[in-house]
Amino acid sequence: MKNTALVLAVQSNDVASVDAFLLRPSLNAVVVDMFGMTPLMWAIRERYTSIVTRLLSCAAVVDNINLKSKEENTALMIACRRGNVDAVNLVLALPTVDVHLQGRKGCTALGLAAMHGRTDIVHALLGYPDIALSMNAVSPGGSTPLFNACKNGHQDIAKLFLAHPSINLHADVDQSPLYIAASQGRTQIVELLLQRACYPVNQPSRNYAYTALHGAARGGYINVVKLLLDQPGIDINFLNDDGQTAFHEAAKEGHDGIIELFLQHPQLHSINLQDVNQCTALRLACHGGNSSVVMILLKRNDIDVNLPCSGGNSPLMAAVMVDDVDSVSSLVRHPHIQVNHRNYQQDTALLLGASSAINVLLEHLLSHPDIDKTVQNVGVNGENSYKIPRSDVTEDDAIALELMDTLLEAEDRMSHACDLMQVMVVVKGEGSDSTLTRLPGDS
């Protein structure tokens, strides 16, 4: 549908033409254009307050004030999104307006105002009767207006919501306002939320069960972590769906300062706790190449340096696989390290490091007095797969390996000869003593 003359007059801010159109009894004042926008919506969008006032004097416009555009926005929603306070006040004065309508993604006018940081508009909407219905409404995406304010860092708006007596801090949402603020490092908003008595500090997200402490630890926001750890009801050992605590998250991301905070906390159960993949914090730190965290953990007397993950890889193996020289160096010096541990593929740390281009990493491994330099990968089926390079062993070791190779080659030749004998086929032609030897691959 093309723009009508009235829509064009509104878009041009032609007040005189709008007045002339409104005098026509046959005028359709709520005609929509190709975007589903009415003349009123355009006037609000462009902040043409005088035209908005004139259009609202038309009964048809007032009766259809809750029409939605193709983007599912009402006139009130457009005013909130654009920050048009005058239009919001004019529309709120209408008895026919529905402030609780949801637009795209289930967002209300109040939710849009909170999302876009329109403090004056939020203040105006909070004075509307029965606004608590919109304030505590949960969108299909699992968010509330308070969540929108916290997510986008609008502290003043969050303060307005928290001061409202009807605010629901226990809404069943995908992510709590505290979680989103903590995971984005919004310290001041976190402080505001925690000032509310009985705030649910351990409320997990609907997906994966992350708490605010998980989010802050993962993001490395140490000041937020400090605030949360000071809360009397904080559960530092809360497990998400992966079986990981906030301590695991900090180790995984390499936030050594936060690791120190957790280690000093009296309620930390065990630094060797394994997640659903049997990974400890040390194993996660090694896999992430976070040598500073590895060094901190290795200073603990209660650390288990050898606990493998579900694939059988130890922390040392994880460090080798990501070429983390500093972590390998620290691990091989630990008195309880098992340098010859094999994973489920029968690899050792030395075998995994054989393909590394970093010579100093192999030097650290070979420096351990118990390292097995003659180790070979025998595979899960007992078959020889590969062995460490000659350059990584001493002269005596090289002689021993050369002898072992000779024996293995002889064994392989004998095995091949047996295979040939099994596939030899004697074909005797009719009336002939000729024979034909058919080798593997012949047709």
C-alpha positions in Angstrom: 0.0 0.0 0.0 1.4 3.4 -1.0 1.6 6.3 1.4 -1.7 8.3 1.5 -1.8 12.1 1.3 -2.4 12.3 5.1 0.7 10.2 5.8 2.8 12.3 3.5 1.6 15.5 5.2 2.5 14.1 8.6 5.9 12.9 7.4 6.5 16.4 6.0 5.4 18.1 9.3 2.8 20.0 7.3 0.5 21.1 10.1 -1.8 23.1 7.8 -2.5 20.2 5.5 -3.1 17.9 8.4 -5.7 20.3 9.8 -7.3 20.4 6.4 -7.5 16.7 6.1 -9.0 16.3 9.6 -11.9 18.6 8.6 -13.0 16.1 6.0 -15.8 13.8 7.4 -14.9 11.0 5.1 -11.2 11.0 6.2 -9.7 7.7 7.3 -7.3 9.0 10.0 -6.0 5.5 10.9 -5.0 4.4 7.4 -1.8 2.4 7.4 1.1 2.5 4.9 3.3 -0.2 3.5 4.9 -0.6 7.0 1.6 -0.9 8.8 2.3 2.6 10.3 -0.6 5.0 11.0 -0.3 8.8 10.7 -0.1 9.0 14.5 2.8 6.5 14.6 4.7 8.6 12.1 4.0 11.8 14.0 5.2 10.2 17.3 8.3 8.7 15.6 9.3 12.1 14.1 8.5 13.9 17.3 5.9 16.2 15.7 4.1 17.0 18.9 1.6 19.5 17.4 0.5 16.9 14.8 0.2 14.2 17.5 -2.1 16.5 19.5 -4.2 17.2 16.5 -4.5 13.5 15.5 -5.5 12.6 19.1 -8.5 14.9 18.8 -9.9 12.5 16.2 -12.2 9.9 17.8 -11.1 7.2 15.3 -7.5 7.6 16.3 -8.3 7.3 20.0 -10.4 4.2 19.4 -7.6 2.6 17.5 -4.7 3.7 19.7 -3.6 0.1 20.3 -3.1 -0.8 16.6 0.2 -2.5 15.8 2.5 -1.9 12.9 4.1 -4.7 10.9 6.9 -4.6 13.4 4.3 -5.2 16.2 4.7 -1.8 17.7 1.9 0.3 19.1 2.0 4.1 19.1 2.9 3.9 22.8 5.7 1.5 22.1 7.1 3.7 19.4 7.1 6.7 21.8 8.9 4.6 24.4 11.5 3.4 21.9 12.1 6.8 20.5 12.2 8.6 23.9 9.3 10.8 23.0 8.1 11.8 26.6 5.5 14.3 25.4 3.8 11.6 23.2 3.9 9.1 26.1 2.1 11.5 28.4 -0.5 12.3 25.8 -1.2 8.6 25.0 -1.2 7.6 28.7 -4.0 10.1 29.2 -6.3 8.1 26.9 -8.8 5.8 28.5 -8.5 3.3 25.6 -4.7 2.7 25.8 -3.5 -0.7 26.8 0.0 -0.3 28.4 0.4 -4.1 28.8 0.3 -5.1 25.2 3.4 -7.1 24.1 5.2 -6.4 20.9 7.9 -8.3 19.1 9.7 -10.8 21.3 7.0 -10.1 24.0 8.4 -6.7 25.1 5.9 -4.2 26.6 6.1 -0.5 26.4 7.7 -0.4 29.8 10.2 -3.1 28.7 11.2 -1.1 25.7 11.7 2.1 27.7 13.9 0.2 30.2 15.9 -1.4 27.4 16.6 1.9 25.7 17.4 3.8 28.8 14.4 6.2 28.8 14.4 7.1 32.4 11.8 9.8 32.2 9.4 7.5 30.4 9.9 4.7 32.8 9.1 7.1 35.6 5.9 8.2 33.8 4.9 4.6 33.2 5.5 3.5 36.8 2.8 6.0 37.8 0.2 4.4 35.7 -2.5 2.3 37.5 -1.8 -1.4 37.6 1.6 -1.0 36.0 2.9 -3.9 38.2 1.4 -6.2 35.6 3.8 -4.9 33.0 6.7 -4.4 35.4 6.7 -8.1 36.4 5.7 -9.5 33.0 8.1 -12.2 31.7 8.5 -12.1 27.9 8.6 -15.4 25.9 12.4 -14.9 25.8 12.5 -15.0 29.6 13.2 -11.4 30.5 11.6 -8.6 32.5 11.9 -4.8 32.3 14.2 -4.9 35.3 16.4 -7.5 33.4 16.4 -5.2 30.3 17.6 -2.3 32.5 20.3 -4.3 34.1 21.5 -5.9 30.9 22.0 -2.5 29.2 23.6 -0.8 32.2 20.8 1.6 33.0 21.4 2.1 36.7 18.9 4.9 37.3 16.1 2.8 35.8 17.1 -0.3 37.8 16.9 1.9 40.9 13.3 3.1 39.9 12.2 -0.5 39.6 13.8 -1.7 42.8 12.1 1.2 44.7 8.7 0.1 43.5 6.8 -1.8 46.2 5.4 -4.3 43.7 8.6 -5.4 42.1 9.0 -9.2 41.9 12.6 -10.3 42.4 11.7 -14.0 42.3 10.2 -14.1 38.8 10.7 -17.3 36.8 13.1 -15.9 34.2 15.7 -17.4 31.9 18.4 -15.3 33.5 18.0 -13.2 36.6 18.8 -9.5 36.7 21.6 -10.2 39.1 23.1 -12.8 36.8 23.1 -10.6 33.7 24.5 -7.6 35.7 27.2 -9.8 37.3 28.2 -11.5 34.1 28.7 -8.1 32.4 30.7 -6.7 35.3 28.1 -4.0 36.2 29.3 -3.5 39.8 27.0 -0.6 40.7 23.9 -2.4 39.5 25.0 -5.5 41.4 25.3 -3.4 44.5 21.8 -2.0 44.0 20.3 -5.5 43.6 22.1 -6.9 46.7 20.8 -4.1 48.8 17.3 -5.7 48.6 16.7 -7.9 51.5 16.4 -11.6 50.8 17.6 -11.2 47.2 17.9 -14.7 45.5 21.7 -14.6 45.1 21.9 -18.2 44.0 19.1 -18.2 41.5 20.3 -20.2 38.5 19.6 -19.5 34.9 17.0 -21.6 33.2 19.5 -22.9 30.7 22.7 -24.6 32.1 22.0 -23.4 35.7 24.5 -20.6 35.9 24.4 -18.4 38.9 25.6 -14.8 39.2 28.8 -16.0 40.8 29.4 -18.3 37.8 28.9 -15.3 35.4 31.2 -12.9 37.4 33.9 -15.6 37.7 33.8 -16.5 34.1 34.0 -12.8 33.0 36.9 -12.0 35.4 35.0 -9.3 37.3 36.8 -9.5 40.6 34.9 -6.6 42.3 31.6 -8.3 41.5 32.9 -11.6 42.8 34.0 -9.9 46.1 30.5 -8.4 46.5 28.9 -11.8 45.9 31.2 -13.7 48.2 30.4 -11.2 51.0 26.7 -12.2 50.8 25.7 -14.4 53.8 23.6 -16.8 51.7 26.1 -17.3 48.8 26.6 -20.8 47.7 30.2 -20.9 46.4 29.8 -24.7 45.6 26.7 -24.4 43.4 26.9 -26.8 40.4 25.7 -25.8 37.0 24.5 -28.4 34.5 28.1 -29.2 33.5 28.9 -30.0 37.2 31.1 -26.9 37.4 31.3 -24.4 40.2 32.3 -20.7 39.8 35.8 -21.9 40.8 35.9 -24.1 37.7 34.9 -21.1 35.6 37.6 -18.9 36.9 40.2 -21.6 36.4 39.0 -22.3 32.9 39.3 -18.6 31.9 42.6 -18.0 33.7 41.4 -15.4 36.3 44.1 -16.0 38.9 43.0 -13.1 41.2 39.5 -14.7 41.5 41.1 -18.1 42.1 42.9 -16.7 45.1 39.7 -15.3 46.4 38.0 -18.7 46.2 40.9 -20.5 47.8 40.7 -18.2 50.8 36.9 -18.8 51.2 36.1 -21.1 54.1 33.1 -22.7 52.3 35.1 -24.0 49.2 34.6 -27.8 49.4 37.3 -29.3 47.3 39.8 -27.9 44.7 39.8 -31.4 43.2 36.0 -31.5 42.4 35.4 -33.1 39.0 32.7 -31.9 36.6 30.5 -34.1 34.4 33.5 -34.7 32.1 35.7 -35.5 35.2 37.7 -32.3 34.7 39.1 -30.7 37.8 39.9 -26.9 38.0 43.6 -27.8 37.4 42.7 -29.8 34.3 40.6 -27.0 32.9 43.4 -24.4 33.7 45.9 -26.6 31.8 43.6 -27.1 28.9 43.1 -23.3 28.7 46.9 -22.6 28.8 46.4 -20.6 32.0 49.8 -21.2 33.6 49.4 -18.5 36.3 46.3 -20.4 37.7 48.2 -23.7 37.4 51.1 -22.3 39.5 48.7 -21.1 42.2 46.9 -24.5 42.4 50.1 -26.5 42.5 51.1 -24.6 45.7 48.2 -26.3 47.5 49.0 -29.4 49.6 45.6 -30.9 48.8 45.9 -30.6 45.0 45.7 -33.9 43.1 47.9 -33.3 40.1 47.1 -36.5 38.3 43.3 -36.8 38.2 42.4 -37.5 34.5 39.3 -36.4 32.6 36.8 -38.8 31.1 39.2 -39.3 28.1 42.0 -40.3 30.5 44.1 -37.2 29.8 45.8 -35.9 32.9 46.4 -32.2 33.6 50.0 -32.7 32.3 48.7 -34.1 29.1 46.3 -31.2 28.7 49.1 -28.7 29.1 51.3 -30.6 26.6 48.4 -30.7 24.0 48.1 -26.9 24.0 51.9 -26.3 24.1 51.8 -24.6 27.5 55.5 -24.6 28.3 55.2 -22.9 31.7 52.5 -25.2 33.0 54.4 -28.3 31.8 57.5 -27.0 33.5 55.6 -26.5 36.8 53.8 -29.8 36.6 56.9 -32.0 36.0 58.6 -30.4 39.1 55.7 -31.4 41.3 56.7 -34.3 43.6 53.6 -36.4 42.9 53.4 -36.0 39.2 52.9 -39.3 37.2 54.8 -38.5 34.1 54.2 -41.8 32.4 50.4 -41.9 32.9 48.6 -43.3 29.8 45.2 -42.1 28.6 42.6 -44.4 27.0 44.4 -44.2 23.7 47.5 -45.4 25.4 49.3 -42.1 24.9 51.6 -40.6 27.5 52.5 -36.9 27.9 55.8 -37.6 26.1 54.1 -39.3 23.1 51.6 -36.4 22.9 54.5 -33.9 22.9 56.5 -35.7 20.3 54.7 -33.8 17.5 55.2 -30.5 19.2 57.5 -28.0 17.4 58.4 -26.5 20.8 61.7 -28.2 21.8 61.8 -26.6 25.2 58.5 -28.3 26.1 60.0 -31.7 25.3 63.1 -30.8 27.3 61.0 -30.2 30.4 59.4 -33.6 30.0 62.7 -35.3 29.4 64.2 -33.6 32.4 62.0 -35.7 34.8 64.1 -38.6 36.2 61.3 -41.1 35.9 60.3 -40.3 32.3 60.1 -43.3 30.0 62.1 -42.3 26.9 61.5 -45.6 25.2 57.8 -45.4 25.4 55.7 -46.4 22.4 52.1 -46.0 21.7 50.7 -49.5 21.5 47.1 -48.3 20.7 43.9 -49.7 22.1 44.3 -52.9 20.0 47.9 -53.5 21.1 49.3 -52.3 17.7 52.4 -50.2 17.6 51.5 -46.7 16.4 54.3 -44.2 16.9 57.3 -43.5 19.2 59.3 -40.5 20.4 61.8 -38.9 18.0 65.5 -40.0 18.1 66.6 -36.4 18.9 64.8 -36.6 22.2 66.8 -39.5 23.7 70.4 -40.2 24.8 72.9 -42.2 22.7 72.3 -45.3 24.8 68.6 -44.9 24.4 69.0 -44.6 20.7 70.9 -47.8 20.5 68.2 -49.6 22.5 65.5 -48.2 20.3 67.4 -49.1 17.1 67.6 -52.7 18.3 63.9 -52.7 19.2 63.1 -51.3 15.7 65.2 -54.1 14.1 63.2 -56.7 16.0 59.9 -55.1 15.1 60.8 -54.9 11.4 61.8 -58.6 11.5 58.5 -59.4 13.1 56.6 -57.4 10.5 58.5 -59.2 7.7 57.6 -62.6 9.1 54.0 -61.6 9.5 53.9 -60.4 5.9 55.4 -63.7 4.7 52.6 -65.6 6.5 50.0 -63.4 4.8 51.5 -64.2 1.4 51.4 -67.9 2.1 47.8 -67.8 3.1 46.7 -66.1 -0.1 48.7 -68.2 -2.5 46.4 -70.1 -4.7 47.4 -73.0 -6.8 45.4 -73.1 -10.0 45.8 -76.2 -12.1 44.5 -76.0 -15.6 42.5 -78.9 -17.0 45.1 -81.4 -18.2 48.0 -79.1 -17.1 50.5 -79.1 -14.3 51.0 -75.3 -14.4 50.5 -73.3 -11.2 49.6 -69.7 -10.7 50.6 -67.7 -7.6 48.0 -64.9 -6.9 49.4 -62.1 -4.7 47.3 -59.6 -2.7 45.9 -57.0 -5.0 46.1 -59.1 -8.2 42.9 -59.6 -10.1 
